[in-house]
Amino acid sequence: MNNNPPELEEFYNKEFFFSYSSINKLMFSPNAFYKHYVLNQREDSVDAHLIAGRALHCFLLEEDKFDDQFIILPGKFPSDSIRTVVDNIFNKHFLQQENNSLTLDDFNSEILNELLQINLYQKLKTDTQRLGKVKTDDALEYFEFLKKKKDKSVIDLDTYNRAKESAEVIKSNETISSLMNLKGDAADGIKTFNELKLQTKLSDQPFGLKGILDNVLVDEESKTVFINDLKTTSKPIQKFPESIDYYNYWIQAAVYFILTVNSLLKDEVDLDDWNIHFTFVVIDNYNNVYPFQVSDDTFSKWLLAFEKEVLKIVN
């Protein structure tokens, strides 16, 4: 008799595709993997450095999609107590109706009831005074911000400016700009893919692999593929090689290689005729940027380790 909990049975019964992040989470903490992928207990908050990294990726590779993915934080938030009131009005009342033109001014009775519930400004003599405490310019702007936010990532102005500056630094580096074809002037026959979503089944495994590759160039004439992965680091750029082992970036490289071979090049090509180069394009907090190209010998070792060590763990 199978005594697995229902959620685990459901997980086993569906096709699962491992990404680099899910493999890394499983290796680091099986309990965290279980909560995230089996129980679907996923944290809503996103670390600031991840938001900054995503913004840099967007500015560099998909700048026209920035407004679809991000929204800039207002210059000034209302106080915590007022923000709580506005949040509650927005979540409890605004989201329950379909009129997007409504503003905070349209919820006077709801605001007064909210203030009564939390016993805020009740010593004031009139409702007009109470409403005046809530409906400040900052609060009105914050309410409009919530309407526009939806599922976008919130980014503050300082992070926005730093990400945009870093993107310009990378674009101005001729070596990296050419490597990633950032100016879009690659020779005929060279295909460029940015933020490329790939997924593949593994014939000898009960699971598959998936990932979003930052930048891939395919030169069909010379039968060469360049896989470029953009990384940010808080350490001096010369220390980045230490991060490869610490964060298991070599696993990410192996996953991206397999995805490229299985999903992009596919079975019709003879891999013996092709050269595949993997490069970490790294920028640090001081906007020093450098392309760390992985040698063929090192990459072969990573692929072997992935096959012998990682696949054993995830099975």
Sequence and secondary structure as in RCSB ss.txt:
>XXXX:A:sequence
MNNNPPELEEFYNKEFFFSYSSINKLMFSPNAFYKHYVLNQREDSVDAHLIAGRALHCFLLEEDKFDDQFIILPG
KFPSDSIRTVVDNIFNKHFLQQENNSLTLDDFNSEILNELLQINLYQKLKTDTQRLGKVKTDDALEYFEFLKKKK
DKSVIDLDTYNRAKESAEVIKSNETISSLMNLKGDAADGIKTFNELKLQTKLSDQPFGLKGILDNVLVDEESKTV
FINDLKTTSKPIQKFPESIDYYNYWIQAAVYFILTVNSLLKDEVDLDDWNIHFTFVVIDNYNNVYPFQVSDDTFS
KWLLAFEKEVLKIVN
>XXXX:A:secstr
     HHHHHHHHS  EE HHHHHHHHH HHHHIIIIIS        HHHHHHHHHHHHHH GGGHHHHEEE  S
S   HHHHHHHHHHHHHTGGGSS TT  GGGGHHHHHHHHHHTT STTSS HHHHHHHHS HHHHHHHHHHHHHT
T EEE HHHHHHHHHHHHHHHH HHHHHHHTTTS   TTEEEEEEEEEEEE TTSSSEEEEEEEEEEEETTTTEE
EEEEEEEESS GGGHHHHHHHTTHHHHHHHHHHHIIIIII TTS GGG EEEEEEEEEETT  EEEEE  HHHHH
HHHHHIIIIIHHHH 
